[in-house]
Amino acid sequence: MNLSRWNGYAPKRQQEILSEMSSLVRNRVMPLPRYLLLHPEARLSDAEVDYVYQWAKSEREHLNTAADSANPVMTGSSR
């Protein structure tokens, strides 16, 4: 993932990245343990982990809403 290119990723890829990021943070895989050896101050508190998880979840929902409004589903009454 390259955040400087975030807007260049397709919305589906953005959702995948957000999902993976929240999973890695929640499972304490990120920040990387070897990075934490040199930078122990980068260790995330439980509150910070929850914040990142909730933020990523909210962003995924926002992307879903944007995708839904861009691609409305045809219903029986709108034909």
N, CA, C and O atoms as a GROMACS GRO file, in nm:
protein
  316
    1MET      N    1   0.084  -0.116   0.000
    1MET     CA    2   0.000   0.000   0.000
    1MET      C    3   0.089   0.124   0.000
    1MET      O    4   0.188   0.131   0.073
    2ASN      N    5   0.053   0.217  -0.082
    2ASN     CA    6   0.124   0.343  -0.090
    2ASN      C    7   0.021   0.454  -0.070
    2ASN      O    8  -0.058   0.482  -0.160
    3LEU      N    9   0.022   0.516   0.047
    3LEU     CA   10  -0.080   0.617   0.078
    3LEU      C   11  -0.072   0.738  -0.013
    3LEU      O   12  -0.172   0.807  -0.032
    4SER      N   13   0.045   0.766  -0.069
    4SER     CA   14   0.054   0.880  -0.160
    4SER      C   15  -0.019   0.850  -0.291
    4SER      O   16  -0.046   0.942  -0.368
    5ARG      N   17  -0.052   0.726  -0.315
    5ARG     CA   18  -0.127   0.687  -0.436
    5ARG      C   19  -0.268   0.640  -0.403
    5ARG      O   20  -0.333   0.576  -0.486
    6TRP      N   21  -0.315   0.670  -0.284
    6TRP     CA   22  -0.444   0.619  -0.237
    6TRP      C   23  -0.556   0.645  -0.337
    6TRP      O   24  -0.634   0.554  -0.367
    7ASN      N   25  -0.566   0.766  -0.390
    7ASN     CA   26  -0.674   0.799  -0.482
    7ASN      C   27  -0.661   0.729  -0.616
    7ASN      O   28  -0.757   0.726  -0.694
    8GLY      N   29  -0.546   0.672  -0.645
    8GLY     CA   30  -0.526   0.597  -0.769
    8GLY      C   31  -0.575   0.453  -0.760
    8GLY      O   32  -0.593   0.386  -0.862
    9TYR      N   33  -0.597   0.406  -0.638
    9TYR     CA   34  -0.648   0.269  -0.621
    9TYR      C   35  -0.798   0.267  -0.650
    9TYR      O   36  -0.870   0.361  -0.618
   10ALA      N   37  -0.843   0.160  -0.712
   10ALA     CA   38  -0.986   0.141  -0.734
   10ALA      C   39  -1.055   0.126  -0.599
   10ALA      O   40  -0.994   0.078  -0.504
   11PRO      N   41  -1.182   0.167  -0.589
   11PRO     CA   42  -1.253   0.156  -0.461
   11PRO      C   43  -1.250   0.016  -0.400
   11PRO      O   44  -1.239   0.000  -0.278
   12LYS      N   45  -1.260  -0.086  -0.485
   12LYS     CA   46  -1.255  -0.223  -0.434
   12LYS      C   47  -1.120  -0.251  -0.368
   12LYS      O   48  -1.113  -0.314  -0.262
   13ARG      N   49  -1.012  -0.205  -0.431
   13ARG     CA   50  -0.877  -0.223  -0.375
   13ARG      C   51  -0.863  -0.145  -0.246
   13ARG      O   52  -0.801  -0.192  -0.151
   14GLN      N   53  -0.920  -0.025  -0.240
   14GLN     CA   54  -0.917   0.054  -0.118
   14GLN      C   55  -0.985  -0.022  -0.004
   14GLN      O   56  -0.935  -0.024   0.109
   15GLN      N   57  -1.098  -0.084  -0.034
   15GLN     CA   58  -1.169  -0.163   0.068
   15GLN      C   59  -1.083  -0.280   0.115
   15GLN      O   60  -1.077  -0.310   0.234
   16GLU      N   61  -1.018  -0.346   0.021
   16GLU     CA   62  -0.931  -0.459   0.057
   16GLU      C   63  -0.818  -0.413   0.148
   16GLU      O   64  -0.786  -0.479   0.248
   17ILE      N   65  -0.757  -0.301   0.114
   17ILE     CA   66  -0.646  -0.248   0.193
   17ILE      C   67  -0.694  -0.213   0.334
   17ILE      O   68  -0.628  -0.248   0.432
   18LEU      N   69  -0.807  -0.145   0.344
   18LEU     CA   70  -0.861  -0.108   0.475
   18LEU      C   71  -0.893  -0.231   0.558
   18LEU      O   72  -0.867  -0.233   0.679
   19SER      N   73  -0.948  -0.333   0.496
   19SER     CA   74  -0.980  -0.457   0.567
   19SER      C   75  -0.855  -0.525   0.618
   19SER      O   76  -0.849  -0.569   0.733
   20GLU      N   77  -0.755  -0.534   0.532
   20GLU     CA   78  -0.629  -0.597   0.572
   20GLU      C   79  -0.560  -0.517   0.682
   20GLU      O   80  -0.508  -0.574   0.778
   21MET      N   81  -0.559  -0.385   0.666
   21MET     CA   82  -0.494  -0.300   0.766
   21MET      C   83  -0.560  -0.317   0.902
   21MET      O   84  -0.491  -0.332   1.003
   22SER      N   85  -0.693  -0.314   0.907
   22SER     CA   86  -0.760  -0.325   1.036
   22SER      C   87  -0.737  -0.462   1.098
   22SER      O   88  -0.723  -0.473   1.220
   23SER      N   89  -0.732  -0.565   1.016
   23SER     CA   90  -0.705  -0.699   1.067
   23SER      C   91  -0.564  -0.710   1.124
   23SER      O   92  -0.544  -0.766   1.232
   24LEU      N   93  -0.466  -0.657   1.052
   24LEU     CA   94  -0.327  -0.663   1.098
   24LEU      C   95  -0.308  -0.585   1.228
   24LEU      O   96  -0.237  -0.631   1.318
   25VAL      N   97  -0.368  -0.469   1.237
   25VAL     CA   98  -0.357  -0.389   1.359
   25VAL      C   99  -0.428  -0.458   1.474
   25VAL      O  100  -0.374  -0.467   1.584
   26ARG      N  101  -0.548  -0.505   1.449
   26ARG     CA  102  -0.627  -0.569   1.556
   26ARG      C  103  -0.559  -0.695   1.608
   26ARG      O  104  -0.568  -0.726   1.726
   27ASN      N  105  -0.492  -0.767   1.519
   27ASN     CA  106  -0.422  -0.890   1.560
   27ASN      C  107  -0.279  -0.863   1.606
   27ASN      O  108  -0.202  -0.956   1.628
   28ARG      N  109  -0.246  -0.735   1.620
   28ARG     CA  110  -0.116  -0.690   1.671
   28ARG      C  111   0.002  -0.736   1.585
   28ARG      O  112   0.112  -0.756   1.635
   29VAL      N  113  -0.023  -0.752   1.455
   29VAL     CA  114   0.083  -0.784   1.361
   29VAL      C  115   0.151  -0.655   1.314
   29VAL      O  116   0.268  -0.656   1.275
   30MET      N  117   0.077  -0.545   1.317
   30MET     CA  118   0.130  -0.414   1.281
   30MET      C  119   0.115  -0.322   1.401
   30MET      O  120   0.014  -0.332   1.471
   31PRO      N  121   0.206  -0.237   1.428
   31PRO     CA  122   0.336  -0.226   1.363
   31PRO      C  123   0.416  -0.356   1.379
   31PRO      O  124   0.397  -0.432   1.474
   32LEU      N  125   0.504  -0.377   1.286
   32LEU     CA  126   0.584  -0.499   1.286
   32LEU      C  127   0.664  -0.513   1.416
   32LEU      O  128   0.720  -0.415   1.464
   33PRO      N  129   0.669  -0.633   1.472
   33PRO     CA  130   0.746  -0.654   1.596
   33PRO      C  131   0.892  -0.609   1.585
   33PRO      O  132   0.946  -0.553   1.681
   34ARG      N  133   0.955  -0.633   1.471
   34ARG     CA  134   1.095  -0.591   1.458
   34ARG      C  135   1.108  -0.439   1.455
   34ARG      O  136   1.210  -0.384   1.498
   35TYR      N  137   1.006  -0.370   1.406
   35TYR     CA  138   1.005  -0.224   1.409
   35TYR      C  139   0.991  -0.176   1.554
   35TYR      O  140   1.055  -0.080   1.595
   36LEU      N  141   0.906  -0.245   1.631
   36LEU     CA  142   0.884  -0.206   1.770
   36LEU      C  143   1.009  -0.224   1.856
   36LEU      O  144   1.024  -0.156   1.958
   37LEU      N  145   1.097  -0.316   1.817
   37LEU     CA  146   1.222  -0.332   1.891
   37LEU      C  147   1.304  -0.204   1.889
   37LEU      O  148   1.367  -0.167   1.988
   38LEU      N  149   1.304  -0.136   1.774
   38LEU     CA  150   1.379  -0.011   1.761
   38LEU      C  151   1.297   0.112   1.802
   38LEU      O  152   1.353   0.215   1.838
   39HIS      N  153   1.166   0.099   1.795
   39HIS     CA  154   1.077   0.212   1.823
   39HIS      C  155   0.964   0.168   1.916
   39HIS      O  156   0.849   0.162   1.874
   40PRO      N  157   0.994   0.138   2.042
   40PRO     CA  158   0.891   0.088   2.133
   40PRO      C  159   0.777   0.188   2.154
   40PRO      O  160   0.666   0.149   2.192
   41GLU      N  161   0.804   0.316   2.131
   41GLU     CA  162   0.699   0.417   2.146
   41GLU      C  163   0.590   0.405   2.040
   41GLU      O  164   0.484   0.466   2.052
   42ALA      N  165   0.616   0.327   1.936
   42ALA     CA  166   0.518   0.307   1.830
   42ALA      C  167   0.415   0.200   1.864
   42ALA      O  168   0.319   0.180   1.790
   43ARG      N  169   0.434   0.133   1.977
   43ARG     CA  170   0.338   0.031   2.020
   43ARG      C  171   0.202   0.095   2.039
   43ARG      O  172   0.191   0.200   2.103
   44LEU      N  173   0.098   0.033   1.985
   44LEU     CA  174  -0.037   0.088   1.994
   44LEU      C  175  -0.107   0.040   2.121
   44LEU      O  176  -0.098  -0.077   2.157
   45SER      N  177  -0.175   0.132   2.186
   45SER     CA  178  -0.256   0.095   2.302
   45SER      C  179  -0.383   0.024   2.254
   45SER      O  180  -0.414   0.027   2.135
   46ASP      N  181  -0.454  -0.037   2.345
   46ASP     CA  182  -0.581  -0.101   2.308
   46ASP      C  183  -0.676   0.001   2.248
   46ASP      O  184  -0.747  -0.029   2.152
   47ALA      N  185  -0.679   0.122   2.305
   47ALA     CA  186  -0.767   0.227   2.253
   47ALA      C  187  -0.727   0.267   2.112
   47ALA      O  188  -0.814   0.291   2.028
   48GLU      N  189  -0.598   0.275   2.085
   48GLU     CA  190  -0.552   0.311   1.950
   48GLU      C  191  -0.584   0.202   1.849
   48GLU      O  192  -0.623   0.230   1.736
   49VAL      N  193  -0.568   0.078   1.890
   49VAL     CA  194  -0.603  -0.034   1.802
   49VAL      C  195  -0.751  -0.027   1.768
   49VAL      O  196  -0.790  -0.042   1.652
   50ASP      N  197  -0.833  -0.005   1.869
   50ASP     CA  198  -0.978   0.003   1.845
   50ASP      C  199  -1.011   0.122   1.755
   50ASP      O  200  -1.097   0.112   1.668
   51TYR      N  201  -0.942   0.234   1.776
   51TYR     CA  202  -0.966   0.352   1.694
   51TYR      C  203  -0.935   0.324   1.547
   51TYR      O  204  -1.015   0.357   1.460
   52VAL      N  205  -0.821   0.262   1.519
   52VAL     CA  206  -0.783   0.230   1.381
   52VAL      C  207  -0.885   0.133   1.320
   52VAL      O  208  -0.926   0.149   1.206
   53TYR      N  209  -0.924   0.033   1.400
   53TYR     CA  210  -1.022  -0.065   1.351
   53TYR      C  211  -1.155   0.004   1.316
   53TYR      O  212  -1.211  -0.019   1.209
   54GLN      N  213  -1.204   0.088   1.406
   54GLN     CA  214  -1.332   0.156   1.383
   54GLN      C  215  -1.322   0.254   1.266
   54GLN      O  216  -1.416   0.266   1.187
   55TRP      N  217  -1.210   0.323   1.254
   55TRP     CA  218  -1.190   0.414   1.142
   55TRP      C  219  -1.193   0.339   1.009
   55TRP      O  220  -1.260   0.381   0.915
   56ALA      N  221  -1.119   0.229   1.002
   56ALA     CA  222  -1.114   0.151   0.878
   56ALA      C  223  -1.252   0.096   0.843
   56ALA      O  224  -1.291   0.095   0.726
   57LYS      N  225  -1.324   0.052   0.943
   57LYS     CA  226  -1.460   0.001   0.922
   57LYS      C  227  -1.550   0.112   0.867
   57LYS      O  228  -1.626   0.089   0.774
   58SER      N  229  -1.540   0.229   0.925
   58SER     CA  230  -1.620   0.344   0.879
   58SER      C  231  -1.585   0.382   0.735
   58SER      O  232  -1.673   0.411   0.656
   59GLU      N  233  -1.456   0.381   0.703
   59GLU     CA  234  -1.413   0.414   0.567
   59GLU      C  235  -1.462   0.310   0.466
   59GLU      O  236  -1.501   0.344   0.354
   60ARG      N  237  -1.461   0.182   0.505
   60ARG     CA  238  -1.513   0.078   0.416
   60ARG      C  239  -1.662   0.099   0.391
   60ARG      O  240  -1.709   0.083   0.279
   61GLU      N  241  -1.736   0.134   0.496
   61GLU     CA  242  -1.879   0.160   0.481
   61GLU      C  243  -1.902   0.280   0.390
   61GLU      O  244  -1.994   0.280   0.308
   62HIS      N  245  -1.818   0.383   0.405
   62HIS     CA  246  -1.829   0.501   0.320
   62HIS      C  247  -1.804   0.463   0.173
   62HIS      O  248  -1.876   0.509   0.085
   63LEU      N  249  -1.704   0.382   0.148
   63LEU     CA  250  -1.676   0.337   0.011
   63LEU      C  251  -1.791   0.255  -0.044
   63LEU      O  252  -1.826   0.268  -0.162
   64ASN      N  253  -1.851   0.169   0.039
   64ASN     CA  254  -1.966   0.090  -0.005
   64ASN      C  255  -2.083   0.180  -0.041
   64ASN      O  256  -2.150   0.158  -0.142
   65THR      N  257  -2.109   0.281   0.041
   65THR     CA  258  -2.218   0.374   0.015
   65THR      C  259  -2.194   0.449  -0.115
   65THR      O  260  -2.286   0.466  -0.195
   66ALA      N  261  -2.072   0.495  -0.135
   66ALA     CA  262  -2.038   0.567  -0.258
   66ALA      C  263  -2.054   0.477  -0.380
   66ALA      O  264  -2.104   0.521  -0.484
   67ALA      N  265  -2.013   0.352  -0.368
   67ALA     CA  266  -2.026   0.258  -0.479
   67ALA      C  267  -2.173   0.229  -0.508
   67ALA      O  268  -2.213   0.220  -0.624
   68ASP      N  269  -2.252   0.215  -0.401
   68ASP     CA  270  -2.395   0.188  -0.420
   68ASP      C  271  -2.466   0.305  -0.489
   68ASP      O  272  -2.552   0.284  -0.574
   69SER      N  273  -2.430   0.427  -0.452
   69SER     CA  274  -2.495   0.543  -0.514
   69SER      C  275  -2.448   0.563  -0.658
   69SER      O  276  -2.521   0.619  -0.739
   70ALA      N  277  -2.327   0.520  -0.690
   70ALA     CA  278  -2.276   0.532  -0.827
   70ALA      C  279  -2.333   0.424  -0.919
   70ALA      O  280  -2.341   0.443  -1.040
   71ASN      N  281  -2.373   0.311  -0.859
   71ASN     CA  282  -2.426   0.198  -0.937
   71ASN      C  283  -2.560   0.154  -0.879
   71ASN      O  284  -2.566   0.049  -0.815
   72PRO      N  285  -2.667   0.231  -0.899
   72PRO     CA  286  -2.795   0.192  -0.841
   72PRO      C  287  -2.844   0.061  -0.902
   72PRO      O  288  -2.828   0.036  -1.021
   73VAL      N  289  -2.904  -0.020  -0.818
   73VAL     CA  290  -2.958  -0.148  -0.860
   73VAL      C  291  -3.099  -0.127  -0.914
   73VAL      O  292  -3.181  -0.057  -0.853
   74MET      N  293  -3.125  -0.187  -1.025
   74MET     CA  294  -3.259  -0.177  -1.083
   74MET      C  295  -3.354  -0.264  -1.003
   74MET      O  296  -3.328  -0.382  -0.982
   75THR      N  297  -3.465  -0.206  -0.960
   75THR     CA  298  -3.566  -0.284  -0.889
   75THR      C  299  -3.684  -0.304  -0.982
   75THR      O  300  -3.693  -0.240  -1.087
   76GLY      N  301  -3.774  -0.392  -0.945
   76GLY     CA  302  -3.892  -0.419  -1.027
   76GLY      C  303  -3.975  -0.296  -1.052
   76GLY      O  304  -4.035  -0.284  -1.159
   77SER      N  305  -3.981  -0.202  -0.957
   77SER     CA  306  -4.065  -0.084  -0.972
   77SER      C  307  -3.998   0.026  -1.055
   77SER      O  308  -4.065   0.120  -1.097
   78SER      N  309  -3.867   0.016  -1.078
   78SER     CA  310  -3.799   0.123  -1.152
   78SER      C  311  -3.772   0.088  -1.297
   78SER      O  312  -3.701   0.162  -1.366
   79ARG      N  313  -3.824  -0.022  -1.346
   79ARG     CA  314  -3.804  -0.062  -1.485
   79ARG      C  315  -3.893   0.012  -1.579
   79ARG      O  316  -3.888  -0.011  -1.700
   0.00000   0.00000   0.00000
